[in-house]
Amino acid sequence: MSSDCGLNSGMAEEFNIEDLPAGIAMEREVVMKSENPIYNGKKLRIRSLRGREFRQITSKVKIVKGDVAGNFLLCMEACRAAILTPGVAEKIADFDHDVILQVGGVILTGSEPDEEKVEDFSKAE
């Protein structure tokens, strides 16, 4: 089994620890899609979850296949940790549920965990 994750390792530049701060500072934007016209089409600044944050969230929120409430809580916690738009993360519980699911899903998808891997990971010691 190859460990190059589909990249030609001969062409890839080696990661340098000085790259870490730049990676941590990387931001993205997500445009909200909502039935609520006040939110629809507006953007939020987000970032990916750090490994430590992902672990903390998955140890708090137990993931069970088909658990709608657990999925919603996972999205809400991801929003609290990774929304950068000033003041929004603290007020995320006041948003419409569809916005929480959409934005939280985008944040979580950044690390592309599949449900079974997240469930196994959340049970790891």
C-alpha positions in Angstrom: 0.0 0.0 0.0 1.4 3.4 -1.0 1.7 6.2 1.5 1.8 9.0 -0.9 -1.9 9.7 -0.8 -2.1 9.9 -4.6 0.6 12.4 -4.9 3.9 11.9 -6.7 6.2 12.1 -3.7 9.1 12.9 -5.9 7.4 16.1 -7.0 6.1 17.1 -3.6 7.8 19.6 -1.4 8.5 18.4 2.1 6.5 20.0 4.9 8.5 22.4 7.0 7.5 23.2 10.6 7.5 26.9 9.6 4.5 26.0 7.3 2.4 25.3 10.4 1.5 29.0 11.3 0.5 29.7 7.7 -1.7 26.5 7.6 -3.3 27.5 10.9 -4.1 31.0 9.6 -5.7 29.7 6.4 -9.3 31.0 6.1 -12.2 30.1 3.8 -15.6 31.6 3.1 -18.9 29.8 3.0 -22.0 31.4 1.5 -25.1 30.6 3.5 -28.1 29.0 1.7 -31.2 29.4 3.7 -35.0 29.8 3.4 -34.4 32.8 5.7 -33.9 35.8 3.4 -31.8 37.6 6.0 -29.2 34.8 6.0 -29.5 33.6 2.4 -26.5 34.6 0.2 -24.4 36.1 3.0 -21.0 34.7 3.7 -19.2 33.7 6.9 -15.4 33.3 7.3 -14.4 29.9 8.6 -11.3 27.7 9.1 -10.7 24.0 9.4 -10.8 22.3 12.8 -7.5 21.7 14.4 -6.8 18.1 15.4 -7.2 18.9 19.1 -10.5 20.6 18.5 -11.8 17.7 16.4 -10.8 15.3 19.2 -12.5 17.4 21.9 -15.7 17.7 19.9 -15.9 14.0 19.1 -15.2 13.1 22.7 -18.1 15.4 23.8 -20.6 14.4 21.1 -20.9 10.7 20.5 -21.5 9.8 16.9 -24.0 7.1 16.1 -25.0 6.2 12.6 -28.4 7.8 11.8 -28.4 10.0 14.9 -29.9 13.3 13.7 -29.5 15.1 17.1 -25.9 14.0 17.4 -25.1 15.2 13.9 -26.7 18.5 14.7 -24.7 18.9 17.9 -21.5 18.0 16.0 -22.2 20.7 13.5 -23.0 23.2 16.2 -19.7 22.5 18.0 -17.8 22.7 14.8 -19.4 26.1 14.2 -18.5 27.3 17.7 -14.8 26.3 17.2 -14.2 27.4 13.6 -16.4 30.3 12.5 -14.2 33.4 12.4 -16.7 36.1 11.5 -16.7 38.3 14.7 -19.5 37.5 17.2 -21.1 34.7 15.2 -19.6 31.6 16.8 -20.8 32.7 20.3 -24.4 33.1 18.9 -24.5 30.0 16.6 -27.3 28.4 18.7 -29.6 31.3 17.7 -29.2 30.6 14.0 -31.8 28.6 12.0 -31.0 24.9 12.1 -30.4 24.7 8.4 -27.6 27.2 8.6 -26.0 25.4 11.5 -26.1 22.1 9.6 -24.8 23.7 6.4 -21.9 25.7 7.9 -21.0 23.0 10.4 -21.1 20.4 7.6 -18.7 22.5 5.5 -16.3 22.9 8.4 -16.4 19.1 9.1 -16.1 18.2 5.5 -12.8 20.1 5.4 -11.2 17.0 7.1 -13.5 14.7 5.2 -14.2 12.1 7.9 -16.7 9.4 7.0 -19.2 8.5 9.7 -17.8 5.2 10.6 -14.2 6.6 10.9 -15.5 9.4 13.1 -17.4 6.9 15.3 -14.3 4.7 15.7 -12.2 7.8 16.3 -14.5 9.1 19.0 -14.2 5.8 20.8 -10.4 5.7 20.7 -8.4 6.1 23.9 
